[in-house]
Amino acid sequence: MPELPEVEVIVRGLNKKIRGLTISNIQINFPSIIKGMNPYGIRWFKGKTINKIQRHGKFISIEFVGGHKILMHLCMSGKLLVLPKNGELPKHSHLIFDFENYDNSLIFNDVRRFGKIIYSFAGDYLVDEKLSGLGVDPLEMTEEQFVEIIQSHRKMIKSLLLSQAVISGLGNIYVDESLFDAGIHPMNLSNEIEREQIIKLYHSIQKILLAAIEAGGSTIDSFRNEEGKKGTFQFQHRIYGKYGEKCPKCGNTIIKINVAGRTSSVCTTCQVPPAPRPTARVFRECWWGQ
């Protein structure tokens, strides 16, 4: 699934290519991609001019003059492509926007059809309500905000970082990479991590996200930017998906574990696992034995 860097790459590309353009036609090939409303109502955006395109976590928001909005989530295999209007459409092109005085179209393409689109008109806050549940953006939070977030929860650190309601935009790739860079095991409880380590993790997240954006994101499977090009940050991954290989720091074999239902790659030398906790039975025996 595209994560923050991949979505940011797309948003920056769309701002360069279609911001300020006016929609001349909307073609709907797969109505079910538009969720929770009359899918054909999106044709109302014909004649509307794009004011700005923004990223909110892993969501892409297209705002029009007048305050009308279209919100998109790419999910597993979605793409937003800007391609020649008269060219052959790629397979699985479900929604196509044409523009006045512009030779390209904006295409929502999705092989698996897990992608989601909603829209709202000025005065209708459906899009804003959808975004209101997102946590702080990792590229906008301060060091002190991050420390407070981590220390105020008692969850496995990887599970906490993956929670979009707490910190929005991070996913499996960049959480694994950041925890490895900071030397923190993904199963460590957040409120037990030393402040110095939390600060180190903050800077690891910032560094890795910005480097990934600069490299055009990570293409593990299907990600492409708005021009259909792959990202290259996957060649800089040091831990994600590397189980069975040698750790780039210490040479130990990277192992695979499951954390919060997600496969995680870990070096147990560089990322020391938390100490085993006593079971309730052991605790009772210790208590009554005193």
RARATA-V332226 format. One record per residue. N is the residue number from 0. RES is the residue in one small letter. PHI is phi in whole degrees, 0 to 359 (* if undefined). NEAR is the number of other ideal C-beta (glycine too) atoms within 12 Angstrom. D_CENTER is the distance of its C-alpha to the mean C-alpha in whole Angstrom. Layout:
BEGIN
N_RES_PHI_NEAR_D_CENTER / N_RES_PHI_NEAR_D_CENTER
END
This chain:
BEGIN
0_m_*_32_7 / 1_p_303_44_5 / 2_e_251_46_2 / 3_l_310_43_4 / 4_p_299_43_7 / 5_e_295_45_7 / 6_v_293_45_7 / 7_e_296_39_9 / 8_v_300_39_11 / 9_i_295_45_12 / 10_v_299_36_12 / 11_r_296_26_15 / 12_g_294_32_17 / 13_l_294_38_17 / 14_n_298_26_19 / 15_k_290_18_21 / 16_k_262_27_22 / 17_i_236_37_22 / 18_r_299_26_22 / 19_g_91_22_26 / 20_l_274_31_26 / 21_t_250_22_28 / 22_i_290_32_27 / 23_s_254_24_30 / 24_n_198_21_30 / 25_i_230_31_27 / 26_q_252_24_27 / 27_i_250_24_26 / 28_n_259_22_26 / 29_f_219_26_24 / 30_p_303_20_24 / 31_s_293_19_23 / 32_i_291_34_19 / 33_i_266_31_20 / 34_k_261_25_20 / 35_g_71_18_22 / 36_m_196_24_25 / 37_n_294_14_27 / 38_p_298_23_25 / 39_y_283_17_28 / 40_g_294_23_28 / 41_i_293_36_25 / 42_r_294_24_28 / 43_w_298_22_29 / 44_f_284_36_27 / 45_k_300_22_29 / 46_g_91_21_31 / 47_k_268_30_28 / 48_t_253_25_27 / 49_i_288_31_23 / 50_n_266_23_23 / 51_k_201_22_20 / 52_i_233_34_16 / 53_q_228_28_13 / 54_r_256_39_10 / 55_h_233_33_9 / 56_g_62_38_6 / 57_k_257_38_4 / 58_f_266_40_8 / 59_i_244_44_10 / 60_s_248_36_14 / 61_i_252_42_17 / 62_e_254_31_20 / 63_f_255_32_23 / 64_v_304_20_27 / 65_g_105_18_28 / 66_g_95_21_25 / 67_h_288_32_24 / 68_k_220_37_20 / 69_i_238_44_18 / 70_l_245_37_14 / 71_m_232_42_12 / 72_h_231_38_9 / 73_l_281_43_9 / 74_c_50_28_9 / 75_m_287_22_11 / 76_s_227_26_13 / 77_g_290_37_12 / 78_k_221_44_13 / 79_l_243_46_15 / 80_l_244_36_18 / 81_v_251_35_21 / 82_l_230_31_24 / 83_p_307_19_28 / 84_k_299_22_29 / 85_n_263_10_32 / 86_g_279_16_30 / 87_e_286_11_30 / 88_l_290_21_27 / 89_p_297_23_24 / 90_k_300_15_24 / 91_h_69_24_22 / 92_s_270_29_22 / 93_h_265_37_22 / 94_l_214_41_22 / 95_i_233_33_23 / 96_f_251_41_24 / 97_d_258_30_27 / 98_f_230_29_28 / 99_e_292_20_31 / 100_n_55_14_33 / 101_y_215_24_30 / 102_d_273_17_30 / 103_n_246_28_27 / 104_s_244_33_25 / 105_l_262_39_21 / 106_i_240_39_20 / 107_f_267_44_17 / 108_n_244_34_18 / 109_d_204_34_17 / 110_v_297_22_19 / 111_r_273_20_18 / 112_r_64_26_18 / 113_f_270_22_15 / 114_g_299_36_13 / 115_k_227_31_14 / 116_i_225_42_16 / 117_i_228_32_18 / 118_y_219_35_20 / 119_s_209_30_22 / 120_f_264_23_26 / 121_a_306_20_27 / 122_g_93_12_28 / 123_d_255_19_26 / 124_y_259_17_23 / 125_l_302_25_21 / 126_v_296_35_18 / 127_d_297_23_18 / 128_e_295_15_19 / 129_k_297_29_16 / 130_l_278_28_14 / 131_s_294_15_16 / 132_g_274_15_15 / 133_l_279_29_12 / 134_g_280_27_12 / 135_v_293_27_13 / 136_d_281_29_10 / 137_p_297_43_11 / 138_l_274_29_12 / 139_e_249_22_15 / 140_m_285_24_16 / 141_t_273_17_19 / 142_e_302_21_20 / 143_e_292_15_23 / 144_q_301_22_20 / 145_f_295_39_18 / 146_v_302_25_21 / 147_e_297_21_22 / 148_i_299_31_19 / 149_i_294_41_19 / 150_q_286_24_23 / 151_s_271_15_23 / 152_h_241_25_21 / 153_r_238_15_23 / 154_k_219_27_20 / 155_m_302_32_19 / 156_i_301_43_17 / 157_k_294_42_15 / 158_s_301_30_15 / 159_l_294_35_14 / 160_l_294_49_12 / 161_l_278_36_9 / 162_s_287_28_11 / 163_q_291_29_9 / 164_a_281_20_12 / 165_v_255_29_13 / 166_i_228_41_10 / 167_s_263_32_7 / 168_g_116_41_4 / 169_l_279_44_5 / 170_g_223_38_6 / 171_n_301_31_9 / 172_i_298_42_10 / 173_y_280_48_9 / 174_v_290_42_11 / 175_d_301_43_13 / 176_e_296_41_14 / 177_s_290_45_14 / 178_l_297_46_16 / 179_f_295_39_19 / 180_d_298_32_19 / 181_a_272_36_20 / 182_g_72_29_22 / 183_i_242_43_21 / 184_h_286_34_21 / 185_p_296_44_18 / 186_m_265_30_21 / 187_n_297_33_23 / 188_l_288_24_23 / 189_s_301_36_21 / 190_n_282_20_24 / 191_e_255_22_26 / 192_i_278_37_24 / 193_e_297_19_27 / 194_r_305_19_26 / 195_e_298_15_26 / 196_q_290_28_24 / 197_i_297_35_21 / 198_i_297_24_22 / 199_k_298_25_21 / 200_l_296_43_18 / 201_y_305_34_17 / 202_h_289_22_18 / 203_s_296_32_17 / 204_i_300_42_13 / 205_q_301_29_14 / 206_k_299_23_16 / 207_i_289_37_14 / 208_l_297_40_11 / 209_l_293_22_13 / 210_a_294_26_15 / 211_a_293_41_12 / 212_i_298_32_12 / 213_e_300_18_16 / 214_a_273_26_16 / 215_g_83_30_14 / 216_g_86_43_11 / 217_s_250_39_11 / 218_t_255_28_13 / 219_i_272_27_14 / 220_d_225_19_15 / 221_s_247_29_14 / 222_f_298_38_12 / 223_r_220_33_14 / 224_n_279_36_14 / 225_e_294_36_16 / 226_e_264_23_19 / 227_g_85_24_19 / 228_k_265_21_18 / 229_k_281_22_16 / 230_g_279_35_15 / 231_t_233_23_17 / 232_f_292_33_15 / 233_q_301_25_15 / 234_f_282_17_19 / 235_q_256_25_18 / 236_h_299_31_16 / 237_r_251_31_19 / 238_i_226_44_18 / 239_y_300_36_15 / 240_g_70_24_17 / 241_k_260_28_21 / 242_y_302_22_22 / 243_g_94_14_26 / 244_e_264_19_26 / 245_k_276_18_27 / 246_c_296_24_26 / 247_p_290_21_25 / 248_k_269_18_27 / 249_c_240_18_30 / 250_g_87_12_30 / 251_n_294_22_30 / 252_t_283_18_28 / 253_i_285_31_25 / 254_i_249_25_24 / 255_k_247_22_22 / 256_i_229_25_22 / 257_n_248_18_20 / 258_v_229_30_18 / 259_a_55_22_17 / 260_g_77_12_17 / 261_r_241_27_15 / 262_t_292_23_17 / 263_s_230_38_17 / 264_s_260_36_19 / 265_v_219_39_21 / 266_c_256_35_24 / 267_t_284_25_26 / 268_t_273_20_28 / 269_c_278_27_26 / 270_q_236_38_24 / 271_v_293_20_27 / 272_p_293_22_26 / 273_p_294_21_27 / 274_a_293_11_31 / 275_p_302_8_32 / 276_r_261_13_33 / 277_p_294_12_36 / 278_t_287_10_36 / 279_a_300_10_38 / 280_r_295_10_41 / 281_v_298_13_41 / 282_f_299_13_41 / 283_r_296_12_43 / 284_e_296_12_46 / 285_c_295_12_45 / 286_w_296_11_46 / 287_w_286_9_49 / 288_g_279_8_50 / 289_q_286_7_50
END
